[in-house]
Amino acid sequence: MRAVRALSGVYGSSADQPWLPGLPHAAGALATYFVFGVQACVTGLLLATLASFVVYLPVIALALNGGRAIEADAAAPVLNMKAQMTLLGLWTVTAWAGAALAG
């Protein structure tokens, strides 16, 4: 759970530049409104959010830490640009797939 909080931006991904999912994530998910409607858009947003915190962030934390669990006293791995783009891609695909299934 510590890795999820650290990578989700609650603590920031690095000391210099915290990363918070923002405009690109919202734009990727809200674009489904124009294709599928409001109910499908909300469903896609909820599924993408759930998948991010339950699956995507923990898996990326493991990958950034060399496949090992993050120790309780260790610093969270830095979320680099490649990881950020991967999360954005997974978020967008999940939001669109959820909206398409709900629509």
Residue, then its C-alpha position, 0 to 999 in steps of 0.5 A: m500500500r505504501a508503494v501505491r501512495a508513493l507512486s500515486g503522487v500523495y508523497g510525490s515521485s521524487a523530491d524535485q518534481p512530484w507527479l500527480p495524474g492530472l489533465p492528460h488522464a482526465a482528457g483521455a477518459l473524458a473524451t469518451y463522453f463525446v463517443f459513448g455518453v455520460q454514463a459510459c464515461v463515468t463507468g470508464l473513469l471509475l474502472a480506470t481509477l480502480a485498475s490504476f490503484v489496484v493493478y497498475l501502480p503496484v506492478i509499476a512499483l515492482a518493476l521500478n524496484g527490480g521485481r522486489a517488494i519495497e522495504a518498509d524503511a526504503a524510499a519509494p522508486v522514482l516514477n520516471m517519464k517512461a513509467q508515467m507514459t505507461l500509466l497514461g497509456l494503461w489509464t486511457v486504454t482502460a477508460w476507453a474499454g470500460a466506456a465501450l463495454a458500458g456503452 
